[in-house]
């Protein structure tokens, strides 16, 4: 079974975050979101990368577009970002 490219970009984005490469994590998360804009995990990955890069204005937008309620609450856990 072949994985969809968006799944691969999503997983690789997490790997880049774990090794501390926020720029590459953002690039993969952005590509993932462009491929599947209706997928909540794509928006979550983008928000995680933006949080790592400390891009404050875009974090809330990314997490609010993710349709999973607990992800939106995540924004309020870290209000100082």
C-alpha positions in Angstrom: 0.0 0.0 0.0 1.4 3.4 -1.1 1.2 6.3 1.3 -0.2 9.6 0.0 2.4 12.3 -0.6 0.7 14.5 2.0 1.1 11.8 4.7 4.8 11.5 3.9 5.2 15.3 4.1 3.4 15.3 7.4 5.5 12.6 8.9 8.7 14.1 7.6 7.7 17.5 9.1 7.5 15.9 12.5 10.9 14.3 12.0 12.4 17.7 11.1 10.9 19.2 14.3 12.4 16.5 16.4 15.9 17.2 15.1 15.4 20.9 15.5 15.1 22.0 11.9 12.1 24.3 11.9 12.6 25.7 8.4 12.4 22.2 6.8 9.6 21.2 9.1 7.6 24.3 8.0 8.3 23.6 4.3 7.0 20.1 4.5 4.0 21.1 6.7 3.2 23.8 4.2 3.4 21.4 1.3 1.3 18.9 3.1 -1.4 21.6 3.8 -1.4 22.7 0.1 -1.9 19.1 -1.0 -4.7 18.4 1.5 -6.2 21.7 2.8 -9.2 19.9 4.4 -7.0 17.5 6.5 -6.8 18.7 10.1 -3.5 17.0 10.7 -1.9 19.1 7.9 -3.0 22.3 9.7 -1.7 20.9 13.0 1.7 20.2 11.5 1.8 23.7 10.1 0.9 25.2 13.5 3.5 23.1 15.2 6.2 24.2 12.8 5.1 27.8 13.2 5.2 27.5 16.9 8.7 26.1 16.7 9.7 29.1 14.6 7.8 31.4 16.9 5.7 33.0 14.2 3.0 34.2 16.6 0.5 35.7 14.2 0.1 32.6 12.1 -0.1 30.0 15.0 -3.6 30.8 16.0 -4.9 30.8 12.5 -3.3 27.4 11.7 -4.6 25.8 14.9 -8.1 27.3 14.5 -8.4 25.9 11.0 -7.7 22.4 12.3 -11.2 21.1 13.0 -10.1 19.1 16.1 -11.3 20.9 19.3 -8.3 19.9 21.4 -5.9 21.5 19.0 -7.6 24.8 19.3 -7.3 24.6 23.1 -3.5 24.0 22.6 -3.2 27.7 21.6 -4.6 28.8 24.9 -2.1 26.6 26.8 0.7 28.7 25.5 -0.6 32.3 25.4 2.8 33.8 25.6 4.0 32.6 22.2 
